[in-house]
Amino acid sequence: MKGFFYSFPNSAKELKSVKCLATTGILIAIFIILDFFSIKIGAFAKVNFAFVSLAVVGMLYGPVPAVLAAIAGDMLGCIIGGQAPLPLLTVTAALEGLVYGVCLYKRGGKRLAVMAVVSRLIDSFVVNLLLNTLVLMSAGFMSRTWEQFGIRVGKISAEAVIYCPLLAAFLPVVLRVFKTCTARQAK
């Protein structure tokens, strides 16, 4: 538990780095682009890979930059897409960044792969299934029926089967490339 609380001040210190700000800015742009290339399924479901960029920010720089990246990505994505930002969905986006930052920051090797799966499962079933569904229902974007909730459970479960191994395989590669590039720049 001690590591959990120390990750926040250490992560906040990352914001002083130009490398952190530049990398996070690029990953926010990637988040927005990937979000625009979503595959819509019905009126309330979409499949996309935008979460990967938030996971990378969380892995490299921790929960504070990941939360800020999630908020910026959500707000800018709404504005660029011509939609009014919905504050409660922005809060759930911030929670998504928080989950990735807390679970993935300062992890490496097999532990990174395991925590990638854990973070994605928390994001899928707690943030997306429970919180986003409640927000969408309360805002009137989804009806309050068990049928729609059942469809959403099926969709998120199917996504988890694809997204968890994807994240577990992708993040260690990104971390290795990032460390290699950082080591080359230091020379």
Disulfide bonds with the S-S distance in Angstrom:
none
